[in-house]
């Protein structure tokens, strides 16, 4: 993702490491991937990464992003289904108990 972000800004980023590794699971130094940038583009790459970090720090919390969407309503419908299921189970148990004593 880092290399893709740098490339989107016109910086020639290159990945070196376990990118095309034949091992499916890599751990420790075997999983290390380095991002190389030409020396003449190093200041630009540093600026892009710093700007991204500042933007992420100043962004609104994720719970604000879906404000006004239908997600809270779907959460409430889930709660209603659970409540209805518990009520139905309780009523069924009471009915079975009454029939048993009859």
C-alpha positions as CSV (number, residue, x, y, z in Angstrom):
1,X,0.0,0.0,0.0
2,X,2.9,2.3,0.8
3,X,4.5,1.8,-2.6
4,X,1.1,2.3,-4.3
5,X,0.5,5.5,-2.5
6,X,4.0,6.8,-3.5
7,X,3.5,5.7,-7.1
8,X,0.1,7.6,-7.2
9,X,2.1,10.8,-6.5
10,X,4.6,10.0,-9.3
11,X,7.3,8.7,-7.1
12,X,9.2,5.7,-8.4
13,X,8.9,3.4,-5.4
14,X,10.3,-0.1,-5.6
15,X,9.7,-3.1,-3.3
16,X,12.5,-5.4,-2.3
17,X,12.2,-8.4,-0.1
18,X,9.7,-11.2,0.2
19,X,7.3,-9.7,-2.4
20,X,7.6,-12.6,-4.8
21,X,8.7,-15.2,-2.2
22,X,8.1,-18.9,-2.9
23,X,7.3,-19.3,0.8
24,X,3.6,-19.0,1.7
25,X,4.2,-18.1,5.3
26,X,7.0,-15.8,6.2
27,X,8.0,-14.7,9.7
28,X,10.5,-12.3,11.1
29,X,13.3,-11.2,8.6
30,X,11.8,-13.5,5.9
31,X,8.7,-11.3,5.9
32,X,10.6,-8.0,5.6
33,X,9.8,-5.8,2.6
34,X,11.8,-2.6,2.0
35,X,10.5,0.3,0.0
36,X,13.2,2.0,-2.0
37,X,12.8,5.5,-3.5
38,X,15.3,7.3,-5.7
39,X,17.5,9.7,-3.8
40,X,16.3,12.7,-5.8
41,X,12.7,11.9,-4.9
42,X,13.3,11.2,-1.2
43,X,12.2,14.6,0.0
44,X,8.9,14.3,-2.0
45,X,8.3,10.8,-0.6
46,X,8.9,12.0,2.9
47,X,6.4,14.9,2.4
48,X,3.7,12.6,1.0
49,X,4.0,10.2,3.9
50,X,4.0,13.0,6.4
51,X,0.9,14.6,4.8
52,X,-0.9,11.3,4.9
53,X,0.0,10.9,8.6
54,X,-1.3,14.4,9.4
55,X,-4.5,13.8,7.5
56,X,-5.1,10.5,9.3
57,X,-4.5,12.2,12.7
58,X,-6.9,15.1,11.9
59,X,-9.6,12.9,10.4
60,X,-12.9,12.5,12.2
61,X,-13.3,9.3,14.2
62,X,-14.7,6.4,12.2
63,X,-18.0,6.4,14.1
64,X,-18.8,9.8,12.5
65,X,-18.3,8.5,9.0
66,X,-21.6,6.6,8.9
67,X,-23.6,9.3,10.6
68,X,-27.0,9.5,9.0
69,X,-26.8,6.1,7.4
70,X,-29.1,3.2,7.9
71,X,-26.6,1.2,9.9
72,X,-28.1,2.1,13.3
73,X,-31.5,1.1,12.1
74,X,-30.2,-2.3,11.1
75,X,-28.6,-2.7,14.5
76,X,-32.0,-1.9,16.1
77,X,-33.7,-4.5,14.0
78,X,-31.2,-7.1,15.1
79,X,-32.1,-6.2,18.7
80,X,-35.8,-6.5,18.0
81,X,-35.3,-10.0,16.5
82,X,-33.4,-11.1,19.6
83,X,-36.1,-9.6,21.9
84,X,-38.9,-11.3,19.9
85,X,-37.1,-14.6,19.9
86,X,-36.7,-14.5,23.7
87,X,-40.3,-13.5,24.2
88,X,-41.5,-16.3,21.9
89,X,-39.3,-18.8,23.8
90,X,-40.7,-17.7,27.1
91,X,-44.3,-17.8,26.0
92,X,-43.7,-21.3,24.5
93,X,-42.2,-22.5,27.8
94,X,-45.1,-21.1,29.8
95,X,-47.6,-22.7,27.4
96,X,-45.9,-26.1,27.7
97,X,-45.8,-25.8,31.5
98,X,-49.6,-25.0,31.6
99,X,-50.4,-27.9,29.3
100,X,-48.2,-30.2,31.4
101,X,-50.2,-29.4,34.6
102,X,-53.6,-29.7,32.8
